[in-house]
Amino acid sequence: MASEHTPADDVVYNLVSVQYHALKEAQTADKYIADAHEHEDVRQFFTEVAEQNRERALRCHELLGKLTSGRTLQAV
């Protein structure tokens, strides 16, 4: 039988997942920026993508901090 999970478990997992993927995508976009060195419009697009992903990761970090500050997460 599968163990039960609380909604908080799912929320924390979801935020960590989004944060991880946003950071990976920002890193990937940095490579794309380098690849597009001769195409300013493409470089600008990937720069915007990277910044949006960094902002998304930072927001996840802030939300995770609020969810976990002063509390211990307990497995069920």
Phi, psi and omega in degrees: 000136180288146178285153180280148177238145177272159175302328179297322177302314181295319181296314180296314179301315181298316179295318178297319180297313179297318180298313179302310183292325177296318179293319177297317179293323176298318178296317179295318179299325177300322177293319179297324177299314179297322180292333185262026187305332181265000184236089187302320181295323179289318177302316180298318178301310181292331174296317177296318179299314180298316181295318178299320178292322177296318178297319178298316179296320179295318178297318176300317180300316179297315180295320177298321177299318179294319182291329189250355183293127177071007182235152173254139177271130181245133175285144180262000000 
